[in-house]
Amino acid sequence: MRLGVLDIGSNTVHLLVVDAHRGARPIPAYSHKVALRLTEHLDQDNRLGERGIGLLGDFVEEAVGIAEDKGVEDLLAFATSAVREAANGEAVLAEVNDRCGLHIQVLSGRDEARMTFLAVRRWFGWSSGRMLAFDIGGGSLEIAAGVDEEPDVAASLPLGAGRLTRDWFTGDPPSADEVRRLRKHVRAEIARTVGGVVRYGVPDRAVATSKTFKQLARIAGVAPAGEGLYVSRSLTRQDMAEWAVKLTTMSATERATLPGVSEGRAMQLAAGALVADAAMDLFEVERLDVCPWALREGVILHRLDLLPGGFGPVAGTQG
């Protein structure tokens, strides 16, 4: 069947169309996205402003039309932290739903972590043993760990790269004092979760998803996206520690000249690097394997798992 996923994220709103059936990997057929950066449209009262609401409605309306043109049978629409935590988030979605004829589901932070973990598990497989997964979005950091497809623990922290940049940095580059204060804050937040995660056991494999981690790994020297999904890519703790320092001393313009860094993400990459560095350090992770699948693929896989059917009698056996 042809499925569509409409992901209303804190940085990007993304329509992904895939051809998929139960038991098979989703094959991308079409992608359309725009960087709305909804966190930048939040006012002092944490409400999404009219301009942000209008831009979101325009894109969702366009996405619905594209999905119909592409033959999508089922469009799964969901929103993450920016809308989830906005004071008027429910009203915003009600307005967009009425305008576009959709039912946009708000994913909890825990469900966001769970769906991402499912995608990571399917990508790397059972041979990876106990897995620990990190995902840095625009509004939140997701952490999940476990030995099965359902993680033993899943958590979401308000440590997204866009959110932290907006709330903690005033300069470009940020001042040394701003960097120090944010570093202290990030590490205190992550440290609270470490005990609840590691009590289930030491991970056999640590994994990272999200655009932030992909860009950090690219800066550190991994193969570019053009070389394909199946090239092994990883980020070491040493490289991350070094780049966390370098990026905070660079301006957004300077960061945008680095390999793999888009102009739109350059401003928030320093804050994302501080989060990545803290996560690797506090969880004592020496290497993170970068996974090309993340939340959208997890939502698709979960939807396919719910389809009716399954295996019939094995050939040559009695029914």
Salt bridges, closest charged atoms under 4 A:
ASP7 OD2 - ARG296 NH1 2.83
ASP19 OD1 - ARG2 NE 2.76
ASP58 OD1 - ARG99 NH2 2.49
GLU61 OE1 - ARG99 NH2 2.99
GLU62 OE2 - HIS32 NE2 3.45
ASP74 OD2 - ARG303 NE 2.65
GLU85 OE2 - ARG84 NH2 3.98
GLU85 OE1 - ARG163 NH2 2.22
ASP111 OD1 - ARG114 NH1 2.66
GLU112 OE1 - ARG84 NH1 3.09
GLU149 OE2 - ARG122 NE 2.52
GLU150 OE2 - ARG114 NE 2.67
ASP152 OD2 - ARG130 NH1 2.79
ASP167 OD1 - ARG166 NE 2.77
ASP177 OD1 - ARG180 NH2 3.08
ASP177 OD2 - ARG181 NE 3.30
GLU189 OE2 - ARG192 NH1 2.65
ASP277 OD2 - ARG187 NH2 3.11
ASP281 OD2 - ARG187 NH1 2.76
ASP281 OD1 - ARG237 NH2 2.71
GLU286 OE2 - ARG237 NH1 2.79
ASP289 OD2 - ARG205 NE 2.79
ASP289 OD1 - ARG287 NE 3.27
ASP305 OD2 - ARG122 NH2 2.69
